[in-house]
Every structure is written in C-alpha cells, then in structure tokens.
C-alpha cells in the first residue's frame, strides 16, 4: 500500500516521548513540588511560629474552622484564594504526569465518573450547611478539606477496584464479566456501608427527633444505584466502573438526607427555619444550562460519531505524532478527520458539556441566590465583579438585585472562551491526562459551587 504525503511527513518527524517517560518540564515540576513540600514540613518543625502560627494558620486553617463553626460560611481572602489556585495548578501539572505513567484511564467514561465525584462534594457540603454533621466532623466538609477528604475516598475505591479486578480489563466474555462483578460488587457494597456508617450514622444521635422515612429510602436507593450502575457498565475498566458506581450511590445517599431535611427539618445552630422550599430556582439554575448543553450536543454529536468511526478521539492527535509535527504539516492535515471533525465533535463530549453546565450553573445560582434571596458572595474576585454590576445598576437606574447578573454574564463569556479554546486545541496522546485534569479543575470551581448554591436555596440553609 502506497503512503500518503501526510504519512511520509509524520514518519520523518521526531517521535514523541513514551508515555512512561517524564519530560524535562515534568521532572522539574515534580522535584519542585517535592522540594516545596519538604520546605513546608521543615518550616513546621523548625520554625513553627513563623510558618504556622503567623502564616498558614490565620490564612488557611482559621477560615476553615470559622466556616465549620456556628457562624459558618467564612469568606475567602486574596491570600488563601491565591494559595488554593496555585496548589490546584501545581497538582494538575504533576498529577497528570504521574497518572499518565501509571496508565490510568482518561477517556469519556472516566470524565463521567469524575463528574459524579464532583457532584458528591456539594451534596455533602449542603448537609454541613444544614448543620447535619456532628461538630467533630464538620471540618471534613469545608473547602478545601472536603476535596482532599473525597479524594482519599476516590483513591481508595479506584485503587482497590484496580487491584481486585484490573487484570480483567478489556475482557469481553460473559465468564470474565462474571468474575469482575463477583470481585467488585461485594466490596463496593461494604465500602458504601462503611461510608454511611462513618459519615452519616454518627449524626443521627445528634438529631434524635429527625424522621427516618427518606433516610431509609435514600439508603436503599443508593445500594440499588450502585448495583444497577455496576451491571450497566458492562466491560468498562474496573477502576472507572467502580468510581462511577460508588460516586453515584454516594450522591443518592446524600440526596436522601436532603429529602429528609425538607420533610422533617432538624434544628440548626443558626436557628434558621425553612418556611417554604422554592422550586423556580431549580428551573433557572439547572434548566437553562441543560438546554444549552442539549443544543451543543446536537450540534456536535454527528461529527463526534464520524470521528469515532474513523478510530480517532476528538482533539487528540494520532498515536506517536508530536504537536509541532502536526502543526508544521500545514495543508497536509486539513483533510484529516481530526481537523475536519474535532471542532464540532468536541461540543458533544462529556468534558465540554460538563464544563459548560457547571460554569453556567454556578453563574445562574449566584445570580438567583444574591439578587433574589439575599445570599452573599465569599470569593473576593467574584465579589468585585458583583459590586461592579451593582454600580452599573445604580448608573442606569435598576433597583432590583445587587448586580450579580454581571457575574453570570462573565461566567457565560468565560465558558464560551474555554469551549472555543478546547475546540481549537489539539493535544498529543501523552497529554490526554493533562486535558482531563484541566477539566476536573474547571468542574471543581464551577459545577461544585453551583450545585452547592442551588442546594442551599432549595433547603433554605
């Protein structure tokens, strides 16, 4: 078979690094990260007063404890916001290299599984806002500790499932599928029971007058969801299907406690009383982003299907091709399926749809919560945007709201820019984990706070 000019161009180019080899930049990032951790540890031991008492404690720890206390909902400062943002960026750069070398899944299925875990954080956080958890455990559900806490659960579930059933990944026979289910399902059911016993059951003693109907329904439903998801994800990698099954089950378990609060509210430290659960914010905060995502999905699904039929992934270069080699190919790649179909195809991928939904959800939830229900904004940058919107309201004579509409507009523009960037961006095979972790970071700062806000509005906490 004769080769095409594109094949010749790609074959003559410098090959990419193997996935199990770190680049120089990745090595530098990992060593810098380790050095920084060592520096912090040494500082805590040798200069505790300077590093902890006068440094990290007032900037990071005290706001967390205040948020977990009776006052609750402590705001962020420019200092801890910068620390959290920088830490997240460092984690994205270093973890993507480690995950790639470990050959962890990073496909659409993994994206869906991670979305479930991102949703779990606000489900638990809203219960903390409602003063459900005991005072000894409150701190586990305050950002950023809640993300570290859930990351520990995720790592435990992922590692255990890979150890138990990873050897059957890629198997297609019914016999091997039965082995996977027998290996994973009992352990996941026990883990979910442990999750309930560790996080929820101790709080029942603090709410003796709380009803039990929805708690029971939610608990039973969570186990049913775990079993159903496990059976529906037939032939998925063990790690991915376990993460999705457990994550969805944990979300359902938490939502059962939301329902119980709406049915028989327990006493809160703030003495707030829910007079009426508003329904209309759900249609705005959850409905409008859903409509936008449906439009995007329909716009891109045909191109995505065609691209997959050709054996390619949207936005990802063929195996062994460097990004600079692809860019230097010029017109040779214009007719390639990746060039022709990726832009629209990416619109229908779970990663783009999740980012769009999350950012719009956060924008509308903030607008509704502040302008219609009198909530406040914790983040300094977001608060500045809202205050600017308020000044614009004053200048044009709008009396309704505090100006949070501008925050929603900024969020819409931001996610539009992100979608455009993803549609134009091409990544090498070894950069797929980096792209996935960028998406995860966007979800943590968008979808998670948005769902928390609508949860607080619904429960009135």
VEXSEDREN-789178 format. One line per field, with one value per residue (C-alpha): x, y, z; residue in three letters; residue number from 0. Coordinates in steps of 0.1 Angstrom, whole numbers, plus 2048, in hexadecimal, padded with zeros to 3 digits. Layout:
px = (X:...)
py = (Y:...)
pz = (Z:...)
r = (ala:...)
k = (NUM:...)
END
This chain:
px = (800:80E:813:804:817:80A:816:839:83A:830:848:866:85E:86D:859:847:853:845:828:83D:859:857:860:87A:85F:84B:86A:871:84D:84D:86E:863:843:856:86F:853:841:862:868:845:84B:86D:85D:842:85C:877:864:841:838:842:835:815:80B:812:80E:7F9:7E2:7D3:7D2:7C6:7BC:7A9:791:78A:782:76D:759:754:749:728:72E:734:73A:75B:767:786:7A3:7BA:7D6:7C5:7B5:7D8:7E4:7C7:7CA:7F0:7EC:7D2:7E8:806:7F1:7E5:808:818:7FB:7F5:819:815:7F3:800:81D:806:7F1:7D0:7B1:7AA:78E:76A:760:779:76C:749:755:768:749:736:751:751:72B:730:744:727:70E:722:72A:706:6FF:71B:70A:6EB:6FE:6F8:71B:729:740:75D:759:74E:771:772:757:766:779:795:796:776:788:7A6:78E:77B:79C:7A6:785:78A:7AE:7A3:787:79B:7BA:7A6:792:7B1:7C2:7A4:799:7B1:7BF:79F:79E:797:786:767:75A:73D:752:76C:751:742:764:767:744:74B:76C:75F:73B:73D:75B:74A:72A:73F:751:730:724:744:740:71D:729:746:736:711:709:71B:706:6E5:6ED:6ED:6CB:6B6:695:69E:688:695:67F:694:6B4:6A9:69D:6BD:6D3:6C1:6C1:6E7:6EE:6D7:6E8:70A:6FF:6EC:70A:722:70C:706:72B:733:756:761:784:781:78E:776:757:75E:764:743:72F:73B:739:715:70B:71B:709:6E7:6EE:6F5:6D6:6C1:6CC:6C3:6A0:69E:6A7:68C:673:67D:697:6AF:6BA:6D7:6F1:6E7:6C2:6B7:695:68B:668:664:67B:67E:67B:67F:6A5:6A9:69B:6B2:6D2:6D0:6B8:6C9:6EC:6DB:6CB:6EC:6FD:6E2:6E8:70D:709:6F2:70A:728:71C:71C:740:74A:73B:74C:76D:76A:761:782:794:79E:796:78A:7A6:7C1:7DC:7E3:7FA:81F:819:828:814:82F:831:80C:80C:829:817:802:7E9:7F1:7DB:7BE:7AB:7B3:795:7A4:7A6:784:76F:77F:773:74E:753:762:741:730:74B:745:762:755:731:73A:74F:734:719:72E:738:715:706:71E:716:6F1:6F1:706:6EF:6CF:6DD:6EA:6D1:6B2:6B9:6D3:6F0:714:733:751:76C:77D:781:75C:751:763:751:730:737:73F:71E:70D:71E:712:6EF:6F1:6FD:6E1:6C6:6C0:6B4:6B0:6CC:6F0:6FF:706:6FA:71C:72C:715:71F:744:73F:72E:74A:764:755:751:776:77E:768:779:79B:793:784:7A4:7BC:7CE:7E0:7F8:7EF:805:7F3:7D0:7D4:7DD:7BE:7A8:7B7:7B2:78D:78C:79A:780:764:771:76F:74F:737:73E:737:719:709:710:6FF:6E0:6E0:6E1:6C5:6AF:6B5:6B5:6D6)
py = (800:822:83C:85F:87F:883:861:869:88A:879:85C:874:889:884:86B:874:869:848:84C:83E:858:87A:899:8B1:8C9:8AE:8A3:8C6:8CB:8AB:8B3:8D6:8C9:8B1:8CB:8E3:8C8:8C1:8E6:8E9:8CB:8D8:8FA:8EB:8D8:8F1:912:90A:92C:93E:923:918:931:950:941:924:923:946:944:920:90E:929:930:90B:908:927:919:8F9:90C:91B:93B:926:931:943:956:951:969:973:960:93E:942:945:927:911:91C:916:8F5:8E9:8F3:8E1:8C2:8C2:8C4:8AA:891:88F:883:869:85E:85A:845:82F:82C:835:838:85B:856:863:848:855:878:86C:85A:879:88F:878:87F:8A4:8A3:891:8AE:8C7:8AC:8A7:8CC:8D6:8BD:8CF:8F0:8E1:8D7:8B2:8A5:8A5:8C1:8A9:8A1:8C3:8CC:8AE:8BF:8E1:8EC:8E4:8C7:8B8:8B2:8A2:88D:881:87C:863:850:851:845:829:81E:821:80F:7F3:7EC:7EC:7D4:7BD:7BD:7D1:7B1:7AB:7CD:7C9:7A7:7A1:77F:77A:764:77F:799:783:781:7A7:7AC:792:7A2:7C6:7C7:7B8:7CF:7EE:7E6:7E3:803:816:808:814:836:838:82C:844:864:862:84A:85E:87C:869:86B:891:892:87A:88A:888:872:853:84D:85E:853:82F:835:847:82C:810:824:82A:805:7FF:819:80A:7E8:7F5:80B:7EE:7D8:7F3:7FA:7D8:7D4:7F6:7F8:7ED:80E:823:80F:80D:832:83A:820:82B:850:84F:83A:852:86F:85D:856:87B:886:86F:884:8A4:896:88D:8B1:8BE:8A6:8A9:8C5:8C1:8DD:8F2:906:925:920:924:917:90D:91B:910:8FE:913:8FF:919:91D:8F8:900:91E:910:8EC:8F0:90C:8FC:8DB:8EB:8F9:8D7:8C7:8E0:8DA:8B5:8B5:8CC:8B5:891:888:894:882:861:864:86B:84D:837:842:836:859:86C:890:8A9:88D:888:865:84E:858:87A:899:8BA:8CE:8B3:8B6:8DC:8DC:8C5:8E2:8DA:8B5:8B1:8C7:8A9:892:888:897:8B9:8B6:8A8:8B1:8D5:8CC:8A9:8B6:8C9:8A7:899:894:8AA:8C9:8C3:8C0:8DF:8F3:8E6:8EC:910:91A:909:91D:93D:93A:92C:94A:963:953:94F:972:986:974:964:97A:963:970:968:959:95C:97E:97F:974:98E:9A9:9A0:9A0:9C2:9D0:9C2:9D5:9F5:9F0:9EA:A0B:A1E:A12:A13:9EE:9E9:9C3:9AD:9B3:9B1:98B:98B:997:978:962:974:971:94C:948:95A:946:925:930:938:916:903:916:90E:8E9:8E8:8F8:8E5:8C5:8AF:892:870:875:896:887:884:8A9:8B2:89D:8AC:8CF:8C6:8B8:8D9:8ED:8D7:8DB:901:901:8E4:8DD:901:904:8E4:8EF:910:901:8E7:903:915:8F6:8EC:910:90D)
pz = (800:7F6:811:80F:812:835:83F:831:844:864:860:85B:87A:89C:8B0:8D0:8F2:8FF:918:934:930:940:92C:93A:944:956:969:973:97F:993:9A4:9AB:9BA:9D0:9DB:9E4:9F9:A0A:A11:A20:A36:A42:A48:A5E:A72:A75:A73:A7D:A89:A69:A51:A63:A7E:A6A:A47:A3D:A5C:A58:A32:A2D:A4C:A60:A43:A40:A65:A64:A47:A5B:A7A:A84:A70:A51:A2D:A32:A14:A00:A00:9E3:9F5:9FA:9D8:9C8:9DC:9D2:9AD:9AD:9BE:9A5:987:996:99C:978:96A:981:984:95E:95A:976:969:945:951:965:945:957:941:934:91B:91B:934:94D:948:950:96F:97B:976:98F:9A9:9A2:9A8:9C9:9D8:9D7:9E3:A02:A06:A06:A22:A35:A2E:A3D:A5C:A57:A5F:A83:A8D:A8E:A69:A5B:A51:A38:A23:A20:A01:9F9:A12:A04:9E2:9F4:A08:9EA:9D7:9F1:9EC:9C7:9C8:9E0:9C9:9A9:9B7:9C7:9A8:991:9A9:9AA:986:971:962:94F:93F:91A:91F:90A:914:92C:942:947:94D:968:979:979:988:9A3:9AB:9AC:9B7:9DA:9E3:9D5:9E9:A08:A00:9FC:A1D:A2D:A1C:A2C:A4E:A4F:A42:A48:A64:A80:A77:A7E:AA3:AA1:A90:AA4:A99:A75:A5F:A4F:A31:A17:A27:A23:9FF:9F6:A05:9F3:9D3:9D6:9D8:9BB:9A6:9AE:9A2:984:979:97D:967:94D:949:93B:92E:93A:94B:96F:97D:969:96F:994:997:984:997:9B9:9B1:9A4:9C2:9DA:9C9:9CC:9F1:9F8:9E4:9FA:A18:A05:A00:A25:A2E:A18:A28:A4C:A51:A6E:A84:A77:A8B:A77:A81:A5D:A55:A32:A2C:A08:9F0:9D0:9B0:995:99B:990:96E:969:979:96C:94E:93A:93A:931:912:907:90B:8F6:8DA:8DC:8DC:8BE:8AB:8B0:8B4:88F:88A:8AA:89E:87D:88E:8A4:887:877:897:8A5:8C4:8C2:8C5:8CA:8B0:8A2:8B6:8B4:8A5:8B5:8B6:8A4:889:884:882:86A:852:846:82B:82E:84D:841:833:851:866:885:873:863:87F:8A1:8A4:8A3:8B1:8D1:8D8:8DF:8F5:91B:924:911:91B:93F:93F:92E:945:964:95C:952:970:987:975:977:99A:9A6:994:9A2:9C5:9C9:9B5:9C0:9E1:9F2:9F3:9F2:9DE:9EF:9D4:9D1:9AB:9A6:9C0:9AD:98D:99F:9AF:98C:981:99E:994:970:97E:990:972:95C:977:97D:9A0:9A0:9AD:9B6:993:993:96F:965:975:961:941:949:94F:92E:91C:92F:926:902:901:911:8F7:8DB:8E9:8EC:8C9:8BA:8D0:8C5:8DE:8DB:8E8:906:90E:912:938:939:926:93D:95D:94F:94A:96E:97B:968:976:999:997:982:986:9AB:9B7:9A0:9AD:9D0:9CB:9BC:9D8:9F2:9E0:9DF:A03:A10:A22)
r = (unk:unk:unk:unk:unk:unk:unk:unk:unk:unk:unk:unk:unk:unk:unk:unk:unk:unk:unk:unk:unk:unk:unk:unk:unk:unk:unk:unk:unk:unk:unk:unk:unk:unk:unk:unk:unk:unk:unk:unk:unk:unk:unk:unk:unk:unk:unk:unk:unk:unk:unk:unk:unk:unk:unk:unk:unk:unk:unk:unk:unk:unk:unk:unk:unk:unk:unk:unk:unk:unk:unk:unk:unk:unk:unk:unk:unk:unk:unk:unk:unk:unk:unk:unk:unk:unk:unk:unk:unk:unk:unk:unk:unk:unk:unk:unk:unk:unk:unk:unk:unk:unk:unk:unk:unk:unk:unk:unk:unk:unk:unk:unk:unk:unk:unk:unk:unk:unk:unk:unk:unk:unk:unk:unk:unk:unk:unk:unk:unk:unk:unk:unk:unk:unk:unk:unk:unk:unk:unk:unk:unk:unk:unk:unk:unk:unk:unk:unk:unk:unk:unk:unk:unk:unk:unk:unk:unk:unk:unk:unk:unk:unk:unk:unk:unk:unk:unk:unk:unk:unk:unk:unk:unk:unk:unk:unk:unk:unk:unk:unk:unk:unk:unk:unk:unk:unk:unk:unk:unk:unk:unk:unk:unk:unk:unk:unk:unk:unk:unk:unk:unk:unk:unk:unk:unk:unk:unk:unk:unk:unk:unk:unk:unk:unk:unk:unk:unk:unk:unk:unk:unk:unk:unk:unk:unk:unk:unk:unk:unk:unk:unk:unk:unk:unk:unk:unk:unk:unk:unk:unk:unk:unk:unk:unk:unk:unk:unk:unk:unk:unk:unk:unk:unk:unk:unk:unk:unk:unk:unk:unk:unk:unk:unk:unk:unk:unk:unk:unk:unk:unk:unk:unk:unk:unk:unk:unk:unk:unk:unk:unk:unk:unk:unk:unk:unk:unk:unk:unk:unk:unk:unk:unk:unk:unk:unk:unk:unk:unk:unk:unk:unk:unk:unk:unk:unk:unk:unk:unk:unk:unk:unk:unk:unk:unk:unk:unk:unk:unk:unk:unk:unk:unk:unk:unk:unk:unk:unk:unk:unk:unk:unk:unk:unk:unk:unk:unk:unk:unk:unk:unk:unk:unk:unk:unk:unk:unk:unk:unk:unk:unk:unk:unk:unk:unk:unk:unk:unk:unk:unk:unk:unk:unk:unk:unk:unk:unk:unk:unk:unk:unk:unk:unk:unk:unk:unk:unk:unk:unk:unk:unk:unk:unk:unk:unk:unk:unk:unk:unk:unk:unk:unk:unk:unk:unk:unk:unk:unk:unk:unk:unk:unk:unk:unk:unk:unk:unk:unk:unk:unk:unk:unk:unk:unk:unk:unk:unk:unk:unk:unk:unk:unk:unk:unk:unk:unk:unk:unk:unk:unk:unk:unk:unk:unk:unk:unk:unk:unk:unk:unk:unk:unk:unk:unk:unk:unk:unk:unk:unk:unk:unk:unk:unk:unk:unk:unk:unk:unk:unk:unk:unk:unk)
k = (0:1:2:3:4:5:6:7:8:9:10:11:12:13:14:15:16:17:18:19:20:21:22:23:24:25:26:27:28:29:30:31:32:33:34:35:36:37:38:39:40:41:42:43:44:45:46:47:48:49:50:51:52:53:54:55:56:57:58:59:60:61:62:63:64:65:66:67:68:69:70:71:72:73:74:75:76:77:78:79:80:81:82:83:84:85:86:87:88:89:90:91:92:93:94:95:96:97:98:99:100:101:102:103:104:105:106:107:108:109:110:111:112:113:114:115:116:117:118:119:120:121:122:123:124:125:126:127:128:129:130:131:132:133:134:135:136:137:138:139:140:141:142:143:144:145:146:147:148:149:150:151:152:153:154:155:156:157:158:159:160:161:162:163:164:165:166:167:168:169:170:171:172:173:174:175:176:177:178:179:180:181:182:183:184:185:186:187:188:189:190:191:192:193:194:195:196:197:198:199:200:201:202:203:204:205:206:207:208:209:210:211:212:213:214:215:216:217:218:219:220:221:222:223:224:225:226:227:228:229:230:231:232:233:234:235:236:237:238:239:240:241:242:243:244:245:246:247:248:249:250:251:252:253:254:255:256:257:258:259:260:261:262:263:264:265:266:267:268:269:270:271:272:273:274:275:276:277:278:279:280:281:282:283:284:285:286:287:288:289:290:291:292:293:294:295:296:297:298:299:300:301:302:303:304:305:306:307:308:309:310:311:312:313:314:315:316:317:318:319:320:321:322:323:324:325:326:327:328:329:330:331:332:333:334:335:336:337:338:339:340:341:342:343:344:345:346:347:348:349:350:351:352:353:354:355:356:357:358:359:360:361:362:363:364:365:366:367:368:369:370:371:372:373:374:375:376:377:378:379:380:381:382:383:384:385:386:387:388:389:390:391:392:393:394:395:396:397:398:399:400:401:402:403:404:405:406:407:408:409:410:411:412:413:414:415:416:417:418:419:420:421:422:423:424:425:426:427:428:429:430:431:432:433:434:435:436:437:438:439:440:441:442:443:444:445:446:447:448:449:450:451:452:453:454:455:456:457:458:459:460)
END
